[in-house]
Amino acid sequence: MTPPRRERGRLATSAVAALILLAACAATPSSLPPPTAPTASQDPGAAVTIDVLLANPAARDGRPVRLTGSFIGDGATARLCEVMLESYPPQCGGGAIRVAGEIPAATLARLTTTTEAGLAKEWWGFVVVTGTFHAHGVEGGPSLDLGELILREG
């Protein structure tokens, strides 16, 4: 006895669905598309110096960057400098970028700081910083929205 027409249609649909499922399960990892890599707008790339970034700030405006430099902060403002002058406390020399965002207390504790009475509290050290760069950020100058700040040993 042949099944009614409606039942044959359901059987055919079920068979097609089973074949699709079987084909999907049989796919090997090499036949699947590779995972997508981060786009240039998400990947900050290799660390560069302040002067390299400031040579063409429009090229990285609004994009993640990774920078190496000298961090100098006083509790109210923080900057990443190309060169740290040997004054005490040190000052920025060369190009500088304002750092916007909270510096983690654990990182501040590892930086060099003023300890003398009568001197304003400041912190400094060589760091690698990741964040979003703005060619015309804080107060119209170049700035970095802080993502991560890591003390660079040596």
C-alpha positions as CSV (number, residue, x, y, z in Angstrom):
1,M,0.0,0.0,0.0
2,T,1.4,3.4,-1.0
3,P,1.3,6.2,1.7
4,P,-1.0,9.2,1.0
5,R,0.5,12.1,-1.0
6,R,0.8,14.4,2.1
7,E,2.7,11.7,4.0
8,R,5.1,11.2,1.0
9,G,5.9,14.9,1.0
10,R,6.8,14.8,4.7
11,L,8.9,11.8,4.2
12,A,10.8,13.5,1.3
13,T,11.3,16.6,3.4
14,S,12.6,14.5,6.3
15,A,15.0,12.7,4.0
16,V,16.4,15.9,2.5
17,A,16.9,17.4,6.1
18,A,18.7,14.2,7.1
19,L,21.0,14.4,4.1
20,I,21.9,18.0,4.9
21,L,22.6,17.2,8.5
22,L,24.7,14.2,7.5
23,A,26.7,16.3,5.1
24,A,27.3,19.0,7.8
25,C,28.5,16.4,10.3
26,A,30.9,14.8,7.8
27,A,32.7,18.1,7.2
28,T,36.3,18.0,8.2
29,P,38.1,20.9,9.9
30,S,40.1,21.4,6.7
31,S,37.0,21.9,4.7
32,L,35.6,24.5,7.1
33,P,36.5,28.2,6.5
34,P,39.4,29.4,8.6
35,P,38.6,31.7,11.6
36,T,38.6,35.4,10.6
37,A,41.7,37.3,11.7
38,P,41.3,40.7,13.5
39,T,40.8,43.5,11.1
40,A,43.3,46.4,10.9
41,S,40.8,48.5,12.9
42,Q,40.9,46.0,15.8
43,D,44.6,45.0,15.9
44,P,47.0,47.7,17.3
45,G,49.9,46.1,15.5
46,A,53.5,46.2,16.6
47,A,54.6,48.8,19.1
48,V,55.9,52.0,17.7
49,T,57.5,55.1,19.2
50,I,55.8,58.4,19.8
51,D,57.8,60.1,17.1
52,V,56.8,57.5,14.5
53,L,53.1,57.9,15.4
54,L,53.3,61.7,15.4
55,A,55.0,61.8,12.0
56,N,51.6,60.9,10.4
57,P,48.9,61.1,13.1
58,A,46.0,61.2,10.7
59,A,46.9,57.7,9.5
60,R,46.1,56.2,12.9
61,D,43.4,58.6,14.1
62,G,40.6,56.8,15.9
63,R,42.4,53.4,15.6
64,P,44.0,51.2,18.2
65,V,47.8,51.6,18.6
66,R,50.6,50.1,20.7
67,L,53.3,52.6,21.8
68,T,56.5,52.4,23.7
69,G,57.7,55.5,25.6
70,S,58.3,57.2,28.9
71,F,55.2,57.6,31.1
72,I,55.0,60.7,33.3
73,G,52.0,61.3,35.5
74,D,51.1,63.5,38.4
75,G,47.7,62.3,39.5
76,A,45.8,64.9,37.4
77,T,47.5,64.4,34.0
78,A,49.5,61.7,32.4
79,R,51.6,61.8,29.2
80,L,53.6,59.3,27.1
81,C,56.8,61.0,26.0
82,E,59.4,60.1,23.3
83,V,62.2,61.1,25.7
84,M,62.4,61.4,29.4
85,L,64.6,64.4,30.5
86,E,67.0,63.7,33.4
87,S,65.6,66.4,35.7
88,Y,64.1,65.5,39.0
89,P,61.3,64.8,38.8
90,P,61.8,64.0,35.1
91,Q,60.1,66.0,32.3
92,C,58.9,65.1,28.8
93,G,61.2,65.8,25.9
94,G,60.5,65.3,22.2
95,G,57.0,64.3,21.1
96,A,54.3,63.7,23.7
97,I,50.8,62.3,23.8
98,R,48.3,62.9,26.6
99,V,47.0,59.7,28.2
100,A,43.2,59.7,29.0
101,G,41.9,57.1,31.4
102,E,42.7,55.7,34.9
103,I,46.1,54.3,35.5
104,P,45.8,51.0,37.5
105,A,47.0,51.3,41.1
106,A,49.1,48.1,40.7
107,T,51.0,49.8,37.8
108,L,51.5,53.0,39.6
109,A,53.0,51.1,42.5
110,R,55.7,49.7,40.2
111,L,56.7,53.0,38.7
112,T,59.3,55.3,40.1
113,T,57.8,58.1,42.2
114,T,58.8,61.2,44.1
115,T,59.2,60.7,47.9
116,E,60.6,64.0,49.1
117,A,58.5,66.3,51.2
118,G,57.6,69.5,49.3
119,L,57.6,67.9,45.9
120,A,54.4,67.1,44.1
121,K,53.6,63.4,43.7
122,E,54.7,62.2,40.3
123,W,55.2,58.8,38.7
124,W,57.4,57.8,35.8
125,G,58.9,54.8,33.9
126,F,59.3,53.2,30.6
127,V,56.1,51.5,29.4
128,V,54.2,49.8,26.6
129,V,50.8,51.3,26.2
130,T,47.8,50.1,24.1
131,G,44.8,52.2,23.4
132,T,42.8,54.2,20.9
133,F,44.7,57.1,19.4
134,H,43.1,60.5,18.6
135,A,45.1,63.0,16.5
136,H,43.0,65.9,18.0
137,G,41.9,64.5,21.4
138,V,42.3,66.0,24.8
139,E,42.6,69.8,24.6
140,G,43.0,69.6,20.8
141,G,46.3,67.8,21.0
142,P,47.2,64.1,20.4
143,S,45.8,61.8,23.0
144,L,45.4,58.1,23.8
145,D,42.3,56.5,25.4
146,L,44.1,54.0,27.7
147,G,43.5,50.4,27.2
148,E,46.5,48.8,28.9
149,L,49.7,50.1,30.4
150,I,52.6,47.7,31.1
151,L,55.8,48.6,32.8
152,R,58.8,47.8,30.5
153,E,61.7,46.3,32.5
154,G,65.2,47.5,31.7
